[in-house]
Amino acid sequence: MKIRDIFDACAQVYDQDRPMLIPSFDLFYGTLLRQIPFSNDAPIRVLDVGAGTGLVSSFVGQQFPNATFVLTDIAEKMLGVAKERFKGSARHEFQLIDSRALPFQGEFDVVVSALSIHHLLHEEKQVVYANIFRALKPGGVFLHAEQVLGPTPELEELYQKTWLDGIWSSGLAADRVEASIKRCLEDLNAPLDDNLKWLRAIGFQDVDCWFKYYRFAVFGGRK
């Protein structure tokens, strides 16, 4: 199955499963929110890359009530959930588009992405990062809540075991756990150090990782 089909198939239950599938869920997303360097009443423009159901945009929108958003994804049903979430909102625009072909030039104060780019080949990840850099205004920030590969086989084995132990004990129904494990077979995680190196090479400044729990990390940089 293509990635878009895999995520379209789980669109309706994706959000309710997130807290049980992501360890330290609140810290993971909360750290991303804390790195947005604008006052809460600022009229910032936000691009959500691989937005899926709009979960991250909903968190940002709650903290920044004057923000406006463009949500992009290749999975039509996932984006359909986002459209329903923000139904009637004039603050949200939706584009069914591949992140490798983002057309934006200097339009956004903030670009966010969560658990999307890791599905791409490493060369494609770098293309997306370059697209994001172009989409940002000078001084804008890219904030990425993502999965990363363990830097050694031994650590990757530990990352996997820790995640599996956590989701099997989370109370999530067995069929949903198994479906998540199956989706992860399509993951192409890259080590954190490689991601940071790619961002710096593209031109991002103040590149850093602000949160990491085994394979779950929040990192990014400023244009």
VMD Tcl script that draws the C-alpha trace (Angstrom):
set ca {
  {0.00 0.00 0.00}
  {1.06 3.59 -0.59}
  {1.62 5.78 2.46}
  {-1.45 7.87 1.61}
  {-3.60 4.73 1.55}
  {-2.23 3.49 4.85}
  {-3.13 6.72 6.60}
  {-6.44 7.19 4.84}
  {-7.39 3.78 6.24}
  {-6.84 4.93 9.85}
  {-8.05 8.53 9.49}
  {-11.10 8.22 11.74}
  {-9.27 6.74 14.74}
  {-5.87 8.40 14.33}
  {-6.28 11.18 16.88}
  {-7.82 9.11 19.64}
  {-4.96 6.61 19.45}
  {-2.16 9.21 19.54}
  {-1.84 9.61 23.33}
  {-1.39 5.86 23.75}
  {1.02 5.44 20.82}
  {3.29 8.38 21.62}
  {5.16 8.19 24.94}
  {5.19 11.50 26.82}
  {2.47 12.77 24.48}
  {1.98 16.06 26.33}
  {5.70 16.84 26.48}
  {6.18 15.88 22.84}
  {3.61 18.33 21.51}
  {3.99 20.80 24.36}
  {7.67 21.25 23.62}
  {6.87 22.14 20.01}
  {4.40 24.78 21.19}
  {6.89 26.28 23.64}
  {9.42 26.90 20.84}
  {7.11 29.22 18.86}
  {8.85 32.59 19.42}
  {5.86 34.91 19.14}
  {3.43 36.45 21.60}
  {0.18 34.55 21.93}
  {-1.84 37.34 20.30}
  {0.47 37.65 17.27}
  {-1.22 37.25 13.85}
  {1.26 34.61 12.71}
  {0.92 32.58 9.53}
  {1.53 28.85 10.00}
  {2.22 26.05 7.51}
  {1.49 22.51 8.73}
  {3.38 20.03 6.53}
  {1.90 16.54 6.45}
  {-0.90 17.90 8.61}
  {-3.00 14.75 8.60}
  {-6.04 15.29 10.81}
  {-4.91 18.75 11.87}
  {-3.94 17.73 15.40}
  {-0.84 19.93 15.60}
  {-2.60 22.89 14.01}
  {-5.36 22.55 16.60}
  {-2.81 22.79 19.42}
  {-1.11 25.80 17.83}
  {-4.45 27.47 17.15}
  {-5.53 27.15 20.77}
  {-2.38 28.94 21.94}
  {-2.33 31.51 19.10}
  {-5.95 32.58 18.47}
  {-4.95 35.10 15.79}
  {-2.88 32.64 13.76}
  {-3.89 31.57 10.26}
  {-3.01 28.19 8.80}
  {-2.30 26.31 5.60}
  {-2.55 22.54 6.13}
  {-1.02 20.24 3.50}
  {-1.10 16.47 3.11}
  {-1.21 13.77 0.41}
  {-3.78 11.63 2.27}
  {-7.19 12.95 1.24}
  {-9.19 11.22 3.99}
  {-6.79 12.41 6.68}
  {-7.09 15.95 5.39}
  {-10.85 15.44 5.30}
  {-10.80 14.89 9.06}
  {-8.88 18.16 9.41}
  {-11.46 19.96 7.27}
  {-14.22 18.63 9.52}
  {-12.27 19.63 12.64}
  {-11.98 23.23 11.43}
  {-15.30 23.36 9.59}
  {-16.49 26.91 9.11}
  {-13.16 28.42 10.14}
  {-11.81 31.28 8.05}
  {-8.41 30.77 9.64}
  {-7.67 27.44 7.97}
  {-6.84 26.61 4.35}
  {-6.24 23.07 3.04}
  {-4.09 21.87 0.15}
  {-3.83 18.27 -1.05}
  {-0.16 18.39 -2.01}
  {3.00 16.34 -1.65}
  {5.52 17.86 0.76}
  {8.24 17.24 -1.82}
  {6.51 19.78 -4.07}
  {5.62 22.61 -1.68}
  {5.28 25.77 -3.80}
  {5.55 28.44 -1.10}
  {8.10 31.25 -1.05}
  {8.70 33.32 2.08}
  {5.09 33.24 3.27}
  {5.16 31.77 6.79}
  {6.30 32.77 10.26}
  {6.15 29.18 11.50}
  {6.29 25.80 9.79}
  {5.33 22.76 11.85}
  {5.36 19.09 11.01}
  {4.64 16.04 13.13}
  {5.23 12.37 12.40}
  {5.08 12.75 8.63}
  {8.46 13.37 6.99}
  {10.00 10.17 8.37}
  {8.04 8.19 5.75}
  {10.24 9.61 2.99}
  {13.61 8.47 1.68}
  {16.49 10.36 3.27}
  {17.18 12.26 0.05}
  {13.52 13.26 -0.05}
  {13.59 14.43 3.56}
  {16.29 16.90 2.57}
  {14.16 18.13 -0.35}
  {11.27 18.75 2.06}
  {13.53 20.58 4.51}
  {14.73 22.82 1.67}
  {11.11 23.46 0.64}
  {10.29 24.41 4.21}
  {13.26 26.77 4.37}
  {12.02 28.54 1.24}
  {8.48 28.75 2.64}
  {9.60 30.61 5.76}
  {9.94 34.35 6.12}
  {13.36 35.57 7.33}
  {13.43 34.90 11.06}
  {10.71 32.27 10.79}
  {11.04 28.93 12.55}
  {10.62 25.28 11.61}
  {9.48 23.01 14.45}
  {9.49 19.29 13.86}
  {7.96 16.65 16.16}
  {9.26 13.43 14.68}
  {10.56 9.89 15.01}
  {14.29 9.30 14.72}
  {16.44 6.22 14.28}
  {18.69 4.98 17.03}
  {22.31 5.94 16.30}
  {23.45 2.32 16.72}
  {21.67 -1.00 16.11}
  {21.70 -1.65 19.84}
  {20.04 1.66 20.63}
  {17.49 1.22 17.85}
  {16.59 -2.15 19.37}
  {16.14 -0.40 22.73}
  {13.97 2.31 21.12}
  {11.75 -0.34 19.54}
  {11.44 -2.44 22.69}
  {10.60 0.61 24.81}
  {7.91 1.71 22.38}
  {6.39 -1.77 22.06}
  {6.34 -2.30 25.83}
  {4.59 1.03 26.23}
  {1.88 0.58 23.62}
  {1.05 -2.98 24.65}
  {0.54 -1.79 28.23}
  {-1.33 1.39 27.25}
  {-4.81 -0.11 27.23}
  {-5.20 0.42 23.49}
  {-7.15 -2.39 21.81}
  {-4.94 -5.15 20.40}
  {-6.13 -4.65 16.83}
  {-5.22 -0.95 16.98}
  {-1.78 -1.77 18.42}
  {-1.20 -4.30 15.66}
  {-2.33 -1.80 13.03}
  {0.12 0.77 14.34}
  {2.97 -1.74 14.33}
  {2.09 -2.62 10.74}
  {2.13 1.05 9.71}
  {5.56 1.43 11.25}
  {6.95 -1.15 8.82}
  {6.80 1.68 6.27}
  {8.89 4.05 8.42}
  {12.24 5.29 7.12}
  {13.55 6.99 10.25}
  {16.86 8.84 10.12}
  {19.19 9.44 13.09}
  {18.68 12.71 14.92}
  {22.23 13.84 14.15}
  {21.62 13.40 10.42}
  {18.43 15.44 10.58}
  {20.19 18.27 12.39}
  {23.11 18.15 9.93}
  {20.71 18.39 6.96}
  {18.95 21.41 8.47}
  {22.24 23.23 9.04}
  {23.44 22.43 5.51}
  {20.27 23.96 4.06}
  {20.86 27.18 5.98}
  {18.84 26.91 9.18}
  {20.29 28.72 12.19}
  {20.02 27.88 15.90}
  {19.38 24.25 14.99}
  {18.67 22.22 18.09}
  {16.76 19.33 19.64}
  {14.61 20.48 22.55}
  {13.00 17.17 23.52}
  {13.89 13.54 23.00}
  {12.41 10.37 24.47}
  {14.00 7.37 22.78}
  {12.83 7.69 19.14}
  {10.48 10.65 19.66}
  {12.18 14.02 19.24}
  {11.32 17.68 18.74}
  {13.91 19.63 16.78}
  {14.21 22.39 14.21}
  {15.76 25.75 13.47}
  {15.35 29.36 12.39}
  {15.69 30.90 8.94}
}
mol new
graphics top color blue
foreach p $ca { graphics top sphere $p radius 0.5 }
foreach p [lrange $ca 0 end-1] q [lrange $ca 1 end] { graphics top cylinder $p $q radius 0.2 }
display resetview
